[in-house]
Amino acid sequence: MVKIKRTYKYRIYPNRGQKSILETCLNACMVLYNDCLTERRDAWKTSHKSINYYDQANQLKEIKTFDDELKEVHSQVIQDVLKRVDKAFKNFFRRIKEQKEEPGYPRYKQRTRYNSFTYPQKGFKLEDKKLILSKIGSVNVKKHRGLPEDANTKIKTCTIERDLDRWYACFSVEMEIEEPNHESIANSIGIDLGINHLITLSNGDTEDNPKYLSKSERKLSRKQRKLSKSKKRSNNRSKRRFGVAKIHRKVREQRTDLLHKISRSLVNTYDLIVFEDLKIRNMLKNHHLSKSISDVSWSKLTNFVSYKAEEAGRRVEFVNPKNTSQECSNCGKIVKKSLDQRVHKCPFCGLVMDRDQNAAINILKRGLKRVGQELSEFKPEDFSKRRMIQEAPML
Ligand SMILES: [Zn+2]
């Protein structure tokens, strides 16, 4: 058996009174967070003394005697705020040590940016349709994805999250799964992550962004333009900002939904799934091409596939993407092509194939090599039958 961690996120429906308690709680946590930051910073500035988690935790009792808002917050939630500050500083010191990136001193949190608090062990209980939160009450919850049985004993933490006008509860659960058996790989697939198509499979299938998604994305950019034109600090502006954030959320949800569907179908169909290693890919590829949106989708997709595969005992490999689009997937020779050449046309062996599919087959080959198998049944003519390819100008 192997232990794995999963997060289950459910929407909760606090009533008006509970909402105001939740808001107060968030606010008290934010103030405490910023105060802890100040204390650490000042101690260092004035006397080069560094303050740790326990120094700050020892003061809590005293602080609670005069801070009325904090009195209303569960003690474990308060401790977790101190842990968050501690983590921010530990990360800061780690970045200084590694010297890989700008260290960036821990920052103060604004009201709109401090959106969650955590019960690290106790203080909550999940029932069928209710979530009972200590100091807040019994809140309606909608469980859309079933927690494993006897989940309450396995839930490690509960985080309450505010997302604009909605509230969510995120449960981190520790589960045990069977040791995966990777010996028999019958069905394998390589995946090219692209911009023309969201993904291209080594069997020639493609998956694109559906129309509704580009529709919402267009709407989003229109609203964003309007927002940037409106007057700073005006009432209208903050209303618009809320509106834009809501469309943002909708696009994000639609996209996530799509990626869940794609990853589910991949994991159900294949027992070896091979992707390019995105970290290496980011270093290799030039970065002018429409970056941000695809990047987020790609890493989300690989994450979704990875954890679903883990649960289902399927195997996922990440391979070096160097030259996957230049190399001929049939003879292995390098066939140089620029980005706008959509067809791979090999002058050495005569293979003509969609550029992305050629890359996907190379990715699959590298993955199979990793697990000690070969692409035995590979016949280029199978692929050209599946997919009509337009002739490209001669290379
Ligand atoms: Zn070739």
Boltz pocket constraint, residues with backbone or C-beta under 6 A from the ligand:
constraints:
  - pocket:
      binder: B
      contacts: [[A, 328], [A, 329], [A, 330], [A, 331], [A, 332], [A, 333], [A, 346], [A, 347], [A, 348], [A, 349], [A, 350], [A, 351]]
      max_distance: 6.0
